[in-house]
């Protein structure tokens, strides 16, 4: 009887492959890991996070709204300081007739719109000064007040009051010398949709196109 030669191989299996309960333990570890990974990706962001000022180790992050507000406050303070400086210079730089002087002795006792506009044109280039109503510096209603005073017409130093002092007319009937009245601003109608006025700080009396449809025309003396 012959015995066939053969190969005998020994297969080494990992301990967990045959250890009791090892498959359950491996599955449990996998399930736990999956749960941890899933939970790690669940993040809730508070709606207030965008507006919270963050501070750590002595450093602070300021929101854009705070930065914008601070910049606006600084600009307002600068504008106020500029206005005070202008008024101080204005008060000492003019020695000509005031509005009250002109009303007491008007150089043009009677007026027509063409003459009013001709006088107003002489002040182009005069700097804007808040509260000003002489050729040393005009604000919008100060210019109107000063020009009309030369014709013996007394007006308040107020755009709204000047608008109330006359009669509204249609734009089709407007002539140079009539008043253009806006919210908080006025000037002389310059014809062809233009206004002659003292615009704002940093500018001077000039003619420019009317930039808004929110205005009306007032004529004085009728």
C-alpha positions in Angstrom: 0.0 0.0 0.0 1.5 3.2 -1.0 1.1 6.6 0.7 0.8 9.6 -1.6 3.1 12.4 -0.8 1.2 15.6 0.0 1.6 19.0 1.4 0.4 19.9 4.8 -0.2 23.6 5.3 -0.9 25.3 8.6 -3.1 28.4 8.3 -2.7 31.0 11.0 -5.9 32.9 11.7 -6.1 36.2 13.6 -7.1 35.8 17.2 -10.3 37.9 16.8 -11.5 35.7 13.9 -12.1 32.8 16.3 -12.4 34.4 19.6 -15.9 34.2 21.1 -17.8 37.4 20.6 -15.1 39.0 18.5 -17.4 39.7 15.5 -19.9 41.4 17.7 -17.2 43.5 19.3 -15.8 44.5 15.9 -19.3 45.5 14.7 -19.9 47.4 17.9 -16.6 49.4 17.4 -17.6 50.2 13.8 -21.1 51.4 14.8 -19.7 53.5 17.6 -17.1 55.1 15.3 -19.8 55.9 12.7 -22.0 57.5 15.3 -19.1 59.6 16.6 -18.3 60.7 13.0 -21.9 61.5 12.3 -22.2 63.5 15.5 -19.0 65.3 14.8 -20.5 66.8 11.7 -23.6 68.1 13.3 -23.0 71.8 14.0 -25.5 74.5 15.1 -24.6 78.1 14.6 -26.3 80.7 16.8 -28.1 83.4 14.7 -26.5 86.1 16.9 -23.0 85.0 15.9 -22.7 87.7 13.2 -23.3 90.5 15.6 -21.4 89.3 18.6 -18.1 91.1 19.4 -15.5 88.4 20.0 -12.8 88.9 22.5 -9.9 86.6 23.3 -6.5 87.1 24.9 -6.9 90.8 25.0 -7.9 91.2 21.4 -11.4 92.2 20.2 -13.2 91.9 16.8 -15.5 94.8 16.1 -18.5 94.4 13.7 -18.7 96.4 10.4 -21.8 98.2 11.8 -19.8 99.5 14.7 -16.9 100.6 12.4 -19.4 102.4 10.0 -21.1 104.2 12.9 -17.8 105.4 14.3 -16.7 106.6 10.9 -20.1 108.5 10.5 -19.7 110.1 13.9 -16.1 111.2 13.1 -17.3 112.7 9.8 -20.1 114.6 11.5 -17.7 115.9 14.1 -15.3 117.0 11.3 -18.1 118.7 9.4 -19.3 120.5 12.6 -15.8 121.8 13.3 -15.4 123.0 9.7 -18.7 124.8 10.0 -17.6 126.5 13.2 -14.4 127.6 11.6 -16.2 128.9 8.5 -18.6 130.9 10.6 -15.8 132.4 12.7 -14.0 133.5 9.5 -17.3 134.6 8.0 -18.2 136.8 11.0 -15.0 138.8 10.7 -14.5 138.9 6.9 -17.5 140.9 5.8 -18.2 144.6 6.3 -20.8 145.2 3.6 -24.6 145.7 4.1 -26.6 143.1 5.9 -30.0 141.9 5.1 -31.5 144.4 7.5 -29.5 147.2 5.9 -30.7 146.3 2.5 -34.3 146.2 3.6 -34.0 149.6 5.2 -32.6 151.1 2.0 -33.1 148.7 -1.0 -30.9 149.4 -4.0 -33.7 148.1 -6.3 -37.0 149.5 -4.8 -39.1 147.6 -7.4 -38.4 144.3 -9.0 -39.0 142.0 -11.9 -37.9 138.4 -12.1 -35.2 139.1 -14.7 -33.6 141.7 -12.4 -33.8 139.3 -9.4 -32.0 136.6 -11.4 -29.4 139.0 -12.7 -28.5 140.0 -9.1 -28.4 136.4 -8.0 -26.0 135.5 -10.8 -23.5 137.9 -9.4 -22.9 135.6 -6.4 -21.8 132.6 -8.3 -18.6 131.3 -6.7 -19.4 132.6 -3.2 -18.6 129.7 -0.8 -21.3 127.9 1.0 -21.4 128.7 4.7 -24.0 127.1 6.9 -26.1 130.0 8.4 -24.5 132.5 6.0 -26.6 135.3 4.4 -24.0 137.8 3.1 -21.5 137.7 0.2 -18.9 136.4 2.7 -20.8 133.1 2.5 -24.3 131.8 1.8 -26.4 128.8 2.7 -29.3 128.1 0.4 -32.0 130.2 2.0 -29.4 132.9 3.0 -28.7 133.5 -0.7 -32.4 133.9 -1.5 -33.0 136.1 1.5 -30.0 138.4 0.6 -31.0 138.8 -3.1 -34.6 139.5 -2.4 -33.7 142.0 0.4 -32.1 144.1 -2.3 -35.6 144.5 -3.8 -37.2 145.4 -0.5 -38.7 141.9 -0.1 -38.3 140.6 3.5 -38.0 136.8 3.7 -37.2 134.5 6.6 -33.9 132.7 6.6 -35.7 129.3 6.0 -36.3 127.4 2.8 -39.8 126.2 3.9 -40.8 129.7 5.1 -39.6 131.2 1.8 -41.7 128.6 -0.1 -44.7 129.6 2.0 -44.2 133.3 1.3 -45.2 133.0 -2.4 -47.6 131.4 -4.7 -47.0 128.0 -6.3 -47.0 128.0 -10.1 -46.6 125.3 -12.7 -43.2 124.4 -14.0 -44.4 125.4 -17.5 -44.9 129.0 -16.2 -41.6 129.2 -14.3 -39.1 131.9 -15.1 -35.6 132.6 -14.1 -35.8 134.3 -10.7 -38.7 132.2 -9.4 -37.9 130.0 -6.4 -37.3 126.2 -6.6 -38.5 124.7 -3.3 -37.4 121.3 -2.1 -37.5 119.6 1.3 -35.0 121.6 3.4 -33.5 123.4 0.4 -34.2 126.1 -2.1 -32.7 128.3 -4.8 -33.5 130.3 -7.9 -35.0 128.8 -11.0 -32.4 129.3 -13.7 -34.4 128.1 -16.7 -34.3 124.9 -18.7 -34.6 122.7 -15.7 -31.7 124.3 -13.8 -31.2 125.8 -10.4 -28.9 128.6 -9.1 -28.2 127.9 -5.5 -25.8 127.5 -2.6 -25.6 123.6 -2.6 -23.7 122.4 0.5 -20.6 122.6 2.6 -17.4 122.5 0.5 -19.1 123.9 -2.5 -20.0 127.4 -3.8 -23.0 129.1 -5.4 -23.5 127.7 -8.9 -26.0 126.7 -11.6 -26.7 123.1 -12.1 -29.5 120.8 -13.4 -32.3 120.1 -10.9 -31.5 116.6 -9.7 -34.9 115.5 -8.3 -38.6 115.5 -9.3 -39.5 116.3 -5.7 -39.8 120.1 -5.9 -42.1 122.9 -6.8 -41.9 126.4 -8.1 -42.9 129.5 -6.1 -43.3 133.1 -7.4 -43.1 136.0 -5.0 -45.0 139.3 -5.4 -48.2 137.9 -6.8 
